[in-house]
Every structure is written in C-alpha cells, then in structure tokens.
Amino acid sequence: MDWPQERDRRTLTEFFADDPDRLEALTLEAAGLYFDWSKTHLTPDLIGQFKKLAEARGFAAARDALFAGKVVNLSEDRPAEHTAERGEGAPDSVARDRSFHNRMRALIDAIEAGALGEIRHVLHIGIGGSALGPDLLFDALGRDSDRYDVAVVSNVDGAALEEATRNFDPAATLLVVASKTFTTTETMLNAASALSWMAEAGVEDPYGQVVALTANPSKAMEWGVDETRILPFAESVGGRYSLWSSIGFPAALALGWDAFESLLEGAAEMDRHFRLTPPDRNAPMLAAFVDLLYTQLRGCETRAVFAYDERLRLLPPYLQQLEMESNGKRVTQHGQPLAWPSAAITWGGVGTDAQHAVFQLLHQGTHLVPVEFLASVEPGHGWDEAHHQTLLTNCFAQGAALMAGKASDDPQRAYPGDRPSSTILLDRLDPASLGALIAFYEHRVFTNAVLLEINPFDQFGVELGKAIAKAIETEGTEGFDISTQALIGRAFG
C-alpha cells in the first residue's frame, strides 16, 4: 500500500475556524493522562488513511503477537516481553516475571532489615537502558525520599564516579551493577573501580555489598556476586524497555515497593488501553499517526519534547534512546532497504529554560519541528502557587504562539505560525501516571515500527564503534585510517 497523502493543506487556525468539534475529536484521556493533538495537522481523512495503512501492515496481528509473547524481534529470534513485567502478557511469562519481582521484593525487605549492614547509599552502575530508566524514575519520583541516597553512574569517564561517590561512605554503600549480559565494557570497568574504592576504604568484603541485575546470572556469579544477591530478568526484555524488571531495583528500593507496584499498574492500564481501544481513540496510535504525518508527508527530520516540569528533566534523554535506538534503522525487519525515512531525531529540554535557548528556531527558523509539551496540573513543590501558574501559562502560551504566529510589517518581528504542537497533561506526577506515560511512549514506538516495517527491538548500530574501540586497546592502531592514528598518537603518545 502507498503512504497516506495529505490532501488538506489548510492551516491550523483554519482547521479550528472550520470545525467546532476539532478539539473534542483530537483530545482524549487514558490512564490518568490527557492528550491534545488538535494543534497538529492531523485530520479525519488522514486518520482514516493511517488506519488503512495499519490494516495493510497487519498491525492488529503484530500487536497481538507482542502481548502474546510471540517472536516479534525477528533478527534475534525472540519475543519482546516488557509488557509481561506489568502483568499484560503470556501467562507463563507473567508468572515468571512475578516470581522475579517477588525475589526482588524479598531482597529489598532483607536490606531494609539490615541483612547487608547499615546501608544508606545506593550506587547504581549501568549504561543505556540499564541506567536511563532507573535514573529517570528516581529523579522524577524520589526527590522527597529520605530512604537512601541514590547515584546513577553510566559514563565511563572517571569524573562521573568521582562525583557520585564524593559524599558516600563506602561501608554504607550498596553497589548495584546492572548489565543484561554482565559483560558491558563501560559498566564492568566502572563496577571494578567502585569495588576498589570500597576495598581501599577498608570495607572487609566489598562483594558482600553488591547486587547484580542481569539476564546472565552465571556471568554475575563468575564475577563474584553471591547468587542470593543476583536479581535476574528475562532475555526477552530489551534494555531500553527494562525499567519494569529488576533493572528498576534501585528505584523500588529507594521509593518503596508500593511505589514500584503503582508504577507497574499505571503502565498496565496504558497497556490495556493500547490493546483494546479503536485506532481513532487510541493514544499511542494517534501519536504515531502524527509522527508519520510529519516525518513522511512533511519531511520533518526532528521532533522536540519539552517537559514543563523539573521532575521530568530526564525524560527527553530517556526518549532519545527509546525512540532512536528502537526505530533509527535503515532496513526493514526483513533486511530490505527502507524506501522512506525512519525515526525522527528526538531532542528537547525543560521549560521555561528552553524558551530562552532554542525556541527562537522553533518560532522563526526555517526548520519545521513538531513540538510536544508535557506538564502536570498539580505542582511538585510547596512554593508559592505563582511558580506553577507561571510555568503552566508559559507552556500553554508556547503552543498557542506556535500555531497562531503574528504578522508584522517588520520581517524580523513576524512569526509565520502554523507550527504544530501536541500536549500531554498529567493530573499529577506520581508512580502510576509516570508508568502510564512511559508505557505510552513504548507503544507509540512500536506502532511507528510496525507502520514503518522495521524491528524496534534490536540495536546492532551501537556495536561497531565499541568493537573498534576494543580493537584499538588490544591490537594498536595498525590498519586504521591516518586520522584515527593521529588522534590516538596525540592522546596517548
């Protein structure tokens, strides 16, 4: 089937003027979130065309396969079972993951009871999905928590470890090592250095304060972690979809088990919405239709996400991995070259800071950039309500200004308008709403992938550079280009 065609080129302002029901048609509520796509160029005609495209691509069957635990990651011949972590998957997989969660809770209970000594600090070491998810959860939900001090280290730069451990007492630190394979170069180097830091400080048994989060328990035991402190997760759970698994352990420990369960239930509610709701009222599907409208029909190469909530400052980098590592592909899931653009480049920041940094380009630049705003109706602080009112009015004003623009006789002061934005409002930012929000983005990525005919569950593109780095370390510079040789020579002598 050919791609949908945008047959209606009216402006956003004209859409509203011509259709009094536009707002109702393009807004919906699901799992405690309110979605507004009315300021995009999506139309009933385009929704109908995208629905036909979804039918032609076998979307319903692909979605059923995802939730049934069937093989959907063709290149690695495995299912993608992150929804089973939330209780929405194949019964056997749900039971397996529930047992993993029970094991995690038992370890948390033991730590709280003092089984590993007086733990006050948690040093979580991972990279990619093994770090971005836990970091997002704790930064968004744990700012008022006094249970444990948590630091997440992903960068192999020693400055990151130095900063994280500066105020930690090694004897009171729980070292959490998160790696699906337990062979990730950066993670294992950081973990070894953290162990040395503990030993040099006089900790008698550093390994006794280590918890491993992995899909390869035997490798963790080989590294020295006691089996009782290894929290496994399924090989079928991809890294960037893994915060629902034992990878979420530091957040569950620091926030409390009730918060973690609420996170899972919020995601499960979005799972049910995605699985059971018709396309024209289905939040992840409508969001994907908007994505494809701008990447495929209007040639937009980027998509900007701005969180008007300081607690969601880590959401844009989290989405960068989720969206670009999943759908940043150049071939179909069957290995054929793509005949259309794949994922947009995801970028963004935090409002109102971003207004004074990048919004000049969004309002008056030559690039058309679809913008997504996120905000919480309820403030996340106890300061004067004027702060939150100003924050939200700025958020809503930016969307209005992007759409309406402003004419002027002075070209420097003219705003063209007709620039699209969508808005996601949370009633409040809590574990359930954050779980629903993250699950929404996961299903949006999946919908895009099915319609693009690509596999969102592998990530071979991250391997080549790492392999070359290892070759340089073990074999030297022979065989590399002259520029690379010169850089290595200048850096290492």
Secondary structure by P-SEA (a helix, b strand, c coil): cccccccccccaaaaaaaccccccccccccccbbbbcccccccaaaaaaaaaaaaaaaaaaaaaaaaaccccccccccccccccccccccaaaaaaaaaaaaaaaaaaaaaaacccccccbbbbbbcccccaaaaaaaaaccccccccbbbbbccccaaaaaaaacccccccbbbbbbccccccaaaaaaaaaaaaaaaaaccccccccbbbbcccaaaaaaaccccccbbbbbcccccccccccccaaaaaaaacaaaaaaaaaaaaaaaaaaacccccccaaaaaaaaaaaaaccccccbbbbbbccccccaaaaaaaaacccccccccccccccccccccccccccccaaaaacccccccccccbbbbbbbbbccccccccaaaaaaaaaaaaaaaaaaacccccccccccccccbbbbbbbbccccaaaaaaaaaaaaaaaaaaaaaacccccccccccaaaaaaaaaaccccccccaaaaaaaaaacc
